[in-house]
Amino acid sequence: MIIYKSVVAILWYKEVEMEKKHLQRKHGIIVAMLLIVLLFYVVRQVGFWHHQPDEAMTERSPYGFTVLDDFTLQTVKRLEQLDVSWIRYQRNWHDIEPQRDQFNWQRLDAAVALANANNIHMTFPIQGAPRWALQQMCLGSRFLPTPSEVARFAAALAYRYNGTLGHGYIDAYEVGNEEYDIMLFDNENANLRISLPCRDPNFYGPVLKASYEIIKKASPRALIGMFGLWWENKAHVTYFMSWLYMHGYGPFFDFANFHYYVCKEGPDTSSPTRPSFQQEWQLMHGVMAKYRDSRKPIWVTEIGWPTNSVWQSPSCVVSLHDQARDIEYVLNAAMQSHVIKKVFWYTIDRGDDGMSLTQTRGPLPGFYTFQRFVRRYPYWQ
């Protein structure tokens, strides 16, 4: 009897042990499955696999490219290669509204749809007014639109692309491109000295305010920036920014803005009148700080150096090495500034344009310099 009980006990013990091992294997499988699910979630969050990136993060991304008229799937692929999620899309007002109240939205509709579908954020400069809208006069030429005309067109844009009417969403607008700070007259012989009176901020301030107010009403979440200061002149940069604040226009832009083109000079060089890249943003920020607006960001919406003379001045061509070096310098300086929040390089996917970081034969070394920098520093503090 004792032997029988011992055998039963042994068999029971073995059965319990087998059941424990079975449960352990079952628990192990469950734990493994949970770990796989958790790993899948983490992988998606940090972006190791291709997926739609988080919109808030892409909006915060500091990198972009300026493109003129042609924004295609090929451009999207190039931006994806670079991990760039902002585009500055340029299309002239006179192409959209060649006659008053006669709009041709097709190209802009297509660009906005393409950007939205690929989670690319867009800033759109209001530029290139039609001749019938040019009523501000300087030196006997009609050269700029009036505040009311710009505001009317800005309203049409902002209402159409506020994300509620089925035409998509534009994230940001710039009131002007360079026309408020550059000589654009019928008289091509007009030189810099002659054109100085036409760079007066008095032509711009009322346009900025009128446009800001109507865009905010039509598309409240959209950011609105000033045009890109174009003339690299220390005194001029300080004067223009100071005038805007002195005359009450500081509240009417969400970001300050400048373009930086210095022909073949490097961004780290300067002259008694021409600022370096660092000096230009510091001059602008200095004025903003003086008027207690130092928290407002600065965007650089155009910058670049040509490596060939296609559509560019032969005297400004730099080597491929120098272009790549300048890209590295500018991106690093902007990141370290803690003031510049976005840099839009000019340009990409524009054939053999000397400024394009891609050519018909393929990407240039500067393209890969840009790519490495973005991957190393996807976001700035």
C-alpha distance (Angstrom), angle and dihedral (degrees) to the residues before:
residue distance angle dihedral
M1 . . .
I2 3.76 . .
I3 3.81 90.0 .
Y4 3.80 90.4 49.5
K5 3.80 92.1 51.3
S6 3.78 90.3 47.6
V7 3.78 91.6 52.2
V8 3.80 91.1 48.4
A9 3.78 90.5 48.5
I10 3.79 91.1 50.3
L11 3.80 92.0 48.9
W12 3.80 91.2 47.2
Y13 3.79 91.0 49.3
K14 3.80 91.5 50.3
E15 3.81 90.7 48.2
V16 3.81 90.6 50.6
E17 3.80 90.5 48.3
M18 3.79 91.3 49.7
E19 3.80 90.3 48.5
K20 3.82 90.3 49.9
K21 3.80 91.0 50.6
H22 3.80 90.0 48.0
L23 3.80 90.8 51.4
Q24 3.80 90.6 46.2
R25 3.82 90.7 52.6
K26 3.81 89.7 47.1
H27 3.79 92.0 49.3
G28 3.79 89.7 46.2
I29 3.80 90.7 54.0
I30 3.80 91.2 48.8
V31 3.81 91.9 48.3
A32 3.81 90.6 47.8
M33 3.78 91.0 50.7
L34 3.81 91.0 49.5
L35 3.78 90.2 49.4
I36 3.80 90.7 51.0
V37 3.80 90.9 50.5
L38 3.81 90.4 48.0
L39 3.81 91.8 47.4
F40 3.82 90.4 49.5
Y41 3.81 89.9 52.3
V42 3.80 93.0 48.5
V43 3.79 92.4 46.7
R44 3.80 91.2 52.7
Q45 3.79 92.2 47.4
V46 3.79 95.8 52.2
G47 3.77 92.4 43.2
F48 3.79 105.0 -120.0
W49 3.79 90.5 142.2
H50 3.78 127.7 52.0
H51 3.78 110.1 -93.7
Q52 3.76 140.0 129.6
P53 3.82 103.4 -68.1
D54 3.77 121.1 -129.8
E55 3.80 107.9 -81.1
A56 3.80 95.3 -139.5
M57 3.81 90.5 53.5
T58 3.80 95.4 46.8
E59 3.80 89.7 48.1
R60 3.80 88.7 54.8
S61 3.81 92.0 50.1
P62 3.82 110.4 117.9
Y63 3.82 97.7 -149.4
G64 3.78 130.2 91.0
F65 3.79 145.8 144.4
T66 3.77 130.9 -132.1
V67 3.80 114.3 -133.9
L68 3.78 128.4 -178.0
D69 3.84 120.1 -137.4
D70 3.82 98.1 -44.7
F71 3.80 115.3 81.7
T72 3.81 110.6 160.1
L73 3.79 142.6 161.7
Q74 3.79 87.2 -93.6
T75 3.81 88.6 58.8
V76 3.80 89.6 50.0
K77 3.81 90.3 52.4
R78 3.79 90.8 51.1
L79 3.80 91.2 49.6
E80 3.80 90.0 49.6
Q81 3.80 89.8 52.1
L82 3.78 88.1 55.0
D83 3.83 95.6 41.8
V84 3.81 87.5 -123.5
S85 3.80 117.3 151.9
W86 3.83 104.4 179.3
I87 3.77 130.4 75.4
R88 3.77 130.1 -175.2
Y89 3.76 103.5 -149.2
Q90 3.80 117.2 -160.7
R91 3.78 122.2 -160.1
N92 3.77 121.7 152.8
W93 3.76 122.2 -114.2
H94 3.83 89.9 -131.9
D95 3.83 89.0 61.0
I96 3.80 91.9 50.5
E97 3.82 97.5 42.2
P98 3.82 108.1 20.2
Q99 3.82 90.2 162.9
R100 3.77 124.7 30.1
D101 3.84 110.9 -83.3
Q102 3.81 91.9 -1.1
F103 3.78 104.7 112.9
N104 3.79 130.7 -169.4
W105 3.80 104.7 -165.8
Q106 3.80 100.6 162.1
R107 3.81 99.7 101.8
L108 3.79 94.4 42.7
D109 3.81 91.8 44.1
A110 3.81 89.3 53.5
A111 3.83 93.0 47.8
V112 3.81 93.2 48.9
A113 3.82 91.9 46.6
L114 3.81 91.5 49.8
A115 3.80 92.3 48.9
N116 3.81 94.0 46.4
A117 3.81 92.8 47.1
N118 3.80 90.7 54.5
N119 3.80 97.8 41.6
I120 3.80 91.8 -111.6
H121 3.78 115.5 147.5
M122 3.79 119.1 -136.3
T123 3.77 136.6 -149.4
F124 3.79 115.5 -168.6
P125 3.83 123.4 -160.6
I126 3.80 116.4 -147.0
Q127 3.79 98.6 -132.8
G128 3.78 146.1 138.7
A129 3.80 101.1 46.7
P130 3.83 118.4 -155.1
R131 3.79 116.5 -106.0
W132 3.79 92.8 -110.5
A133 3.83 89.0 61.8
L134 3.83 95.1 50.8
Q135 3.79 104.1 102.6
Q136 3.81 103.7 137.5
M137 3.79 107.9 97.6
C138 3.79 131.4 -148.9
L139 3.80 127.8 168.5
G140 3.78 89.8 -8.4
S141 3.82 94.2 -55.4
R142 3.78 129.5 111.2
F143 3.77 98.7 -130.1
L144 3.82 111.9 150.0
P145 3.81 137.0 39.5
T146 3.79 121.6 -114.1
P147 3.82 122.5 -105.9
S148 3.80 91.9 -108.7
E149 3.81 93.5 51.8
V150 3.82 93.5 48.2
A151 3.80 90.9 46.6
R152 3.79 91.5 50.6
F153 3.80 91.9 52.7
A154 3.81 91.7 42.1
A155 3.80 89.4 54.3
A156 3.80 91.7 52.1
L157 3.81 89.9 51.2
A158 3.78 97.7 44.4
Y159 3.81 96.0 46.1
R160 3.80 91.7 47.5
Y161 3.80 94.4 49.0
N162 3.80 102.0 36.3
G163 3.80 91.8 110.0
T164 3.79 97.3 -110.7
L165 3.81 104.7 83.6
G166 3.79 101.3 58.0
H167 3.81 97.0 -101.9
G168 3.79 97.0 99.8
Y169 3.78 133.1 -114.1
I170 3.80 135.1 -70.0
D171 3.81 111.9 -158.1
A172 3.78 100.4 -158.0
Y173 3.79 142.5 10.3
E174 3.79 131.8 -155.7
V175 3.78 117.6 -151.6
G176 3.78 97.2 -134.4
N177 3.76 135.9 -13.0
E178 3.83 111.8 -130.7
E179 3.80 101.8 -48.7
Y180 3.81 94.3 103.7
D181 3.79 90.3 59.8
I182 3.79 105.8 32.6
M183 3.78 137.5 70.0
L184 3.81 109.3 -104.2
F185 3.78 107.0 159.4
D186 3.77 136.9 143.3
N187 3.80 85.7 -119.6
E188 3.81 101.4 76.6
N189 3.79 90.5 -174.3
A190 3.79 91.4 67.4
N191 3.79 107.6 115.4
L192 3.79 133.9 -154.5
R193 3.80 95.5 -90.2
I194 3.79 92.5 51.2
S195 3.80 92.4 47.2
L196 3.81 96.0 52.8
P197 3.84 95.4 95.9
C198 3.80 88.4 55.9
R199 3.81 92.1 58.6
D200 3.79 90.3 65.9
P201 3.83 112.3 133.2
N202 3.81 88.3 -137.9
F203 3.82 86.1 81.4
Y204 3.79 90.3 54.8
G205 3.81 111.0 37.1
P206 3.84 97.3 72.5
V207 3.82 90.8 44.6
L208 3.81 90.6 52.8
K209 3.81 94.3 49.7
A210 3.80 96.1 45.7
S211 3.80 92.2 48.3
Y212 3.79 95.0 44.8
E213 3.78 93.5 52.9
I214 3.79 95.5 49.2
I215 3.82 95.2 43.8
K216 3.81 91.8 50.5
K217 3.78 89.1 51.4
A218 3.80 93.2 49.2
S219 3.83 98.8 38.9
P220 3.81 109.4 15.7
R221 3.82 97.0 -177.1
A222 3.80 95.2 50.8
L223 3.79 118.6 106.3
I224 3.80 117.9 -128.3
G225 3.77 123.4 -155.5
M226 3.76 136.2 -175.4
F227 3.80 119.2 -108.1
G228 3.80 119.9 -84.9
L229 3.80 111.1 -86.6
W230 3.77 102.6 -129.2
W231 3.80 110.9 -177.8
E232 3.81 110.0 85.0
N233 3.79 96.3 -144.7
K234 3.80 121.3 129.6
A235 3.78 97.4 -145.7
H236 3.79 92.7 44.1
V237 3.82 94.6 50.3
T238 3.79 91.2 50.7
Y239 3.79 93.6 45.1
F240 3.80 95.8 47.8
M241 3.81 94.8 48.9
S242 3.81 92.3 43.2
W243 3.81 91.7 50.9
L244 3.82 91.7 53.2
Y245 3.80 91.7 53.1
M246 3.80 95.8 40.0
H247 3.80 90.3 54.2
G248 3.79 95.8 47.6
Y249 3.80 101.3 -101.9
G250 3.81 96.7 119.0
P251 3.84 94.1 97.2
F252 3.81 92.0 54.4
F253 3.79 100.8 75.8
D254 3.80 129.4 55.7
F255 3.78 93.8 -157.8
A256 3.78 135.4 20.1
N257 3.77 116.5 -129.4
F258 3.78 142.0 -159.8
H259 3.80 139.6 172.8
Y260 3.75 119.4 -140.6
Y261 3.80 118.4 -151.7
V262 3.79 118.3 151.5
C263 3.81 101.2 161.6
K264 3.82 107.5 -124.6
E265 3.80 96.5 -20.4
G266 3.79 116.4 114.0
P267 3.81 122.2 -110.0
D268 3.79 89.8 -119.1
T269 3.82 93.6 58.3
S270 3.79 130.0 84.8
S271 3.79 142.6 172.2
P272 3.81 132.8 -149.1
T273 3.83 88.5 -83.3
R274 3.81 105.0 21.0
P275 3.81 117.7 74.0
S276 3.77 124.5 -140.3
F277 3.78 116.3 -123.3
Q278 3.80 90.2 -95.3
Q279 3.79 93.1 47.5
E280 3.81 93.7 50.8
W281 3.78 96.3 57.2
Q282 3.79 90.2 40.7
L283 3.81 91.0 54.2
M284 3.79 91.1 50.9
H285 3.78 93.7 44.3
G286 3.78 91.1 47.0
V287 3.80 90.7 59.8
M288 3.81 91.2 44.8
A289 3.80 90.8 51.3
K290 3.81 91.1 48.9
Y291 3.80 88.3 59.0
R292 3.82 92.7 44.4
D293 3.77 93.6 -106.5
S294 3.80 98.8 114.1
R295 3.81 94.3 126.6
K296 3.78 91.3 65.2
P297 3.83 111.0 103.3
I298 3.78 128.4 -125.8
W299 3.80 121.8 -136.5
V300 3.79 124.6 -160.3
T301 3.79 101.4 -149.7
E302 3.81 98.4 177.3
I303 3.77 131.9 26.9
G304 3.78 135.0 138.3
W305 3.78 150.7 122.3
P306 3.83 124.8 -124.2
T307 3.79 122.2 -125.5
N308 3.79 95.3 -168.6
S309 3.80 137.3 22.3
V310 3.83 99.1 -111.4
W311 3.83 102.6 130.2
Q312 3.82 87.7 -17.0
S313 3.78 136.8 92.6
P314 3.82 112.3 -89.0
S315 3.79 89.7 -142.5
C316 3.83 91.1 62.3
V317 3.82 99.0 52.2
V318 3.82 115.6 125.1
S319 3.80 131.5 -171.4
L320 3.79 122.4 -91.8
H321 3.79 87.9 -113.1
D322 3.79 92.9 53.2
Q323 3.80 92.5 47.6
A324 3.80 91.1 53.1
R325 3.79 90.9 46.6
D326 3.81 91.3 50.6
I327 3.81 91.3 50.1
E328 3.80 90.8 53.1
Y329 3.79 91.7 47.3
V330 3.81 96.0 48.2
L331 3.79 96.1 46.2
N332 3.78 92.2 47.5
A333 3.82 93.1 46.3
A334 3.80 91.4 48.6
M335 3.80 92.2 48.7
Q336 3.79 92.5 48.4
S337 3.81 92.7 48.0
H338 3.83 94.2 70.9
V339 3.81 84.1 -155.7
I340 3.81 103.0 72.7
K341 3.79 106.2 73.0
K342 3.80 101.7 176.4
V343 3.80 137.2 26.9
F344 3.82 120.7 -166.8
W345 3.79 112.5 -164.9
Y346 3.78 119.7 -147.2
T347 2.99 108.7 -108.4
I348 3.82 157.2 0.1
D349 3.81 138.5 164.9
R350 3.79 93.5 16.1
G351 3.77 102.0 130.2
D352 3.79 113.0 -112.6
D353 3.81 95.3 -24.3
G354 3.80 104.7 150.0
M355 3.81 91.2 -125.2
S356 3.81 96.3 52.3
L357 3.80 118.0 106.6
T358 3.80 87.2 -149.0
Q359 3.78 123.3 55.9
T360 3.78 130.2 -173.4
R361 3.80 88.1 -95.4
G362 3.82 91.1 54.4
P363 3.80 141.9 -88.2
L364 3.79 120.0 -24.3
P365 3.82 124.6 -129.1
G366 3.81 88.0 -99.6
F367 3.80 88.9 62.0
Y368 3.79 90.8 60.5
T369 3.80 91.8 43.2
F370 3.79 87.8 55.7
Q371 3.82 90.8 46.3
R372 3.80 94.0 51.3
F373 3.79 92.2 48.5
V374 3.81 93.5 50.7
R375 3.79 91.9 48.8
R376 3.78 91.4 49.2
Y377 3.80 94.6 45.1
P378 3.82 108.4 22.9
Y379 3.82 91.9 164.2
W380 3.78 134.5 21.7
Q381 3.76 128.8 -137.9
